[in-house]
Amino acid sequence: MKGLFITIEGPDACGKSTQINLLKEYFQNKGYDVVITREPGGTKISEKIRNLILDKENKTMSYKTEALLYAASRSQHVDELIRPSLSNGKIVICDRFVDSSLVYQGIARSLGIENVYNLNLFAMEEVIPDITIFFEIDECEVKRRKNNRRNLDRLESEKDEFHKMVYNGYKTLKGMYPERIKTIDANGTIQQVHQRIIKLVEKVMEK
């Protein structure tokens, strides 16, 4: 049995972590073997790279270095965890994947979508999500949630203009990959958002 690779994307503080855990429970209740993971990170080596990328002390990190580190983390993640899990028929749910690099480094850092995508093609070796769910949420709600957080990492601490470019970048990607990237309304209660995700995922699994 071929596994199912689901990635969750969206602005910081949009509620991804909560919904990923609920989605995991949904699949497990149906008898599926589920792996949840995140990027950057997911393996011992990738988590070390994550710490390097997100450390607020690394203010002088160049944009190219940032993009390369994300790709390096992703390569290890795919080789060690994602591909083997999919080969064993598991459902893999990943908090962020290649689309984050395309919008954060390709668009917001102005490195170019094509440049960043080609870099990551080498890292991923054709492991592409079956479905990517983008959380669309009100900007004021995102700011409110972020203001309640005490410790923001290096990218979360970027200026509002940067995060606006990221958000609009996701909309650009949706136009480029409409069959893979689907949008859900992430406003509302936790259960309302969860039900929207379930409806979307069930449609994909019916195909």
VEXNU-160209 format. One record per residue: x, y, z negated of N, C-alpha, C in turn; residue in one letter. Coordinates in steps of 0.02 Angstrom, whole numbers, plus 50000, padded with zeros to 5 digits. Layout:
# residues N
XYZXYZXYZA...
# end
This chain:
# residues 207
500424994050000500005000050000500435006250000M500285010850044500645017150047500395021749992K500845025249959500645029749906500335036149934G500145040549888499845047049906500255052549873L500465057349913500885062749887500485069249887F500335071749826499955077849818500395083149786I500425089049816500795094549785500315100149767T500475103549713500065109049687500465115449690I500195120549723500555126849731500115132749708E500445138249693500075144249673500515148949635G500265154849618500655159749580500785157249510P501285160149477501425158349407500815159849365D500695155549315500145156549266499455155549297A499405151549350498755150549383498395144349356C498705140749309498375134949279498555128249309G499105127949346499295121749380499405115849332K499775117049278499955111649232499345108349202S498865112249180498255109649151497875105249201T497815107749262497435104149314497805097849337Q498455097949337498835092049356498715086349306I498705087949242498575082849191497865080049197N497385084349212496695082049221496635077649283L496985079449336496975075449397497295068649385L497825068549346498145062249329497655057649292K497295060449243496795056449206496255053849252E496045057949299495525055949347495745049749387Y496345049949413496595044349452496715038149409F496985039149349497115033449305496465029949286Q495945033849275495295030849259495015026749316N495255028049377495045024149435495525018349448K496025017549405496475011849410497105012949450G497245019149469497845020649508498455021649462Y499035019949489499665021249455499895028249475D499965032749427500085039749443500745042149413V501115046049452501725049349429501615056849434V501725060449379501725067749384502435070349375I502605075349414503275077949412503265085349430T503835088549433503845095749447504475097649485R504445103649513505035106449546505125113849526E505755116049521506345111649523506355107149462P506615101149470506655096449415506415089649435G506185085749386505915079149399506385073349386G507035074649388507535069649371508065072949328T508495069049298509005071749252509445076949288K509675075249347510105079849385509715085949407I509115084849433508695090349458508505095149402S508405092649341508235096949285508835101349266E509435098649273510025102749260510085108449311K509915106949373509925112049425509375117149410I508795114849386508255119349368508485124449316R508825122049265509065126549213509525131949241N509935129949289510395134649320510015139949361L509515137649399509135142249441508735147349400I508405144949348507935149149312508225153049253L508855151849238509185155349182509215162849196D508935166849152508905174149161509605177249159K510095173649134510775176249131511095176349201E510825172449247511125171949314510845177249361N510915183449341510635189049379510985190149446K511615187949451511995189249512511935183649563T511515178649550511435173149598511175175749665M511525174049719511315176349785510695172449807S510325175349854509715172149879509875165549914Y510425165449951510615159349986510795153849937K511155155749884511335150849832510695148049800T510235152549786509595150449757509245145349801E509205146749866508875142249913509235135549917A509895135649917510285129449921510195125249858L510165128549800510075124849738509385121549735L508875125049758508215122049761508215115849806Y508545116449864508575110849910508965104949881A509505106449844509905101249813509495097549760A509135101449719508695098449669508165094049702S507885096549756507355092849792507615086349822R508215086549849508515080649879508585075049828S508845076749769508915071849715508235069249692Q507765073849687507075072149666506745067249713H506805068649778506515064249829506845057349828V507505057249826507865050849830507755046549768D507755049749710507735045949647507035044349623E506555048849635505895047849607505315047549657L505265052549701504675053149743504625047549794I505145046549834505105041449886505005034449857R505385032449806505275025749777504575024849749P504295030149719503625029649691503105028749746S503175032449800502715031749857502775024949890L503385022549895503505015949925503175010349884S503095011649819502775006749775502025007849769N501755012149812501025013049814500745017649761G501165021449728500935025849675500685032549703K500275035849663500075042749679500555047449644I500865051649682501345056549653501025063449656V500985066649599500715073549594501285077949572I501475082649614502055086849601501865094149593C502075097149538501985104349525502515108049565D502315110549623502745114049671503165109049712R503285110949775503735107049818504005111749871F504085109549932504435113449982504095120149998V503435120449993503095126750008503305132349962D503485130749901503735135849855504375139049882S504815134849909505435137449938505285141749999S504805139650040504645143450100504385150450083L503985151050030503715157650013504175161549968V504495158349919504925162049872505575164149906Y505915159449939506555161149970506465163250043Q506035159650080505945161250151505625167950163G505095169550125504715175750135504915181150085I504835179750020504955184949970505695186949966A506145182149978506865183649979507115185450050R506665185150098506815187050168507355182850201S507405176550182507885172050214507605168950278L506955169450287506635166750347506335159850334G505705158950351505375152550341505725146850378I505915148150440506225142950481506895140750451E507295145650429507945143950399507865139650337N507405141450294507305137850232506995130950246V506545130650294506225124250311506745119350339Y507175121650384507685117350413508165114750359N508335119050312508765117050257508435111450217L507785112050205507435107250165507245100850203N507205101250269507105095050308507665090150294L508275092650290508845088450274508785085550204F508525089550157508465087350088507905082350079A507345083250114506755079050104506755072650145M507105072750202507125066950246506425064350262E506005068850287505335067250312504825065350258E504975066550195504485065550142504075072050137V503475071950165503045077850168502405076350129I502135081250093501515079950056500935077950102P500505073550076499905071750113499395077450108D499395080750051498965086650041499305091449992I499255097750008499505103049964498915107349944T498815108149879498255111949853498515118649827I498285124049859498495130749838497965133749793F498175135949734497725139049686497655146549700F497065148349723496935155449737496585158349675E496885163749647496635166449584496695173949584I496255177149547496245184449542496905187049513D497175192149544497815194949524497805197549451E497265200649431497215203349363497225197649311C496915192049329496905186349284497605183449276E497985183249330498675180849327499095185249282V499015191749289499395196449247499215195549174K498565194649160498345193749091498675187549060R498685182149098498975175949072499735176649062R500065179949109500785180849103500965185249043K500545190149029500675194548972500635190848906N500285185248906500225181148845500815176448836N501245176248886501835171948881502425175848852R502785172748808503355176248776503995175548816R504115169648842504755168348876504645167148951N504805172148992504755171449064505445169849092L505475165349142506115163549171506335168749223D506885167449257507175172449301506715174349358R506355169549387505905171149442505245174049417L504995171549361504375174349333504465181649314E505085183549298505225190449276505305195349334S505255192949396505315197349454504755202549454E504855207949490504365213449493503725211249527K503195215049514502535213449542502545213049618D502935217249650502965217249724503225210549750E503705207749716503965201149734503415195849731F503035195949678502505190949669501925191949718H501815198149739501305199449790501525196449856K502175197049872502445194049933502385186449931M502505183549873502435176249865501715174149878V501245177649846500535175949852500295176449924Y500485181949957500305182750028500665177750072N501255175750050501635170750087501275164050090G500955162250036500565155950035500005156250086Y499695162050092499155162750141499425162050212K500025164550223500355163750288500475156350303T500715152650253500855145550262500215141650276L499675143550243499045140050254498845140550328K498975146350358498815147250429499265143050473G499875141650449500355137650488500215130150482M499975128050423499865120850411499155119750383Y498645121450422497955121050396497715114050380P497995108950412497775102050399498045099550332E498615102150312498925099750249498775104250190R498805110750199498715115450143497985117450137I497695115850079497005117550065496975122250005K496495126850007496425131749954495835130049909T495935130949843495375130449797495345136849755I494745138549735494635144349692494845142449622D495375145449596495635143749529495345148349475A494855152449492494515156449442493955152249410N493775153849349493245150149315493515145849259G493085141549232493285137249177493745131649202T494075128449154494525122849171494135117349207I493545115749182493155110349212492885112249281Q492705118449290492475120649356493025119849408Q493635121849391494195121249436494355113849449V494325109949396494465102749402493985099449452H493345101049447492845098149492492975100149565Q493195106249576493355108349643493945104349672R494425102949629495005099049651494795091949668I494385088949625494155082049636493785081449703I493345086149717492975085949780493455086149840K493965090349835494445091049889494855084649898L495095081949843495515075949846495105069949872V494485069349850494075063849873493965063949948E493905069949977493825070550049494445067950085K495035069550057495655067350087495715059750084V495515056750028495585049550019495085045550060M494555048950081494065045550124494315044450194E494815048450214495055048150283495475041750294K
# end
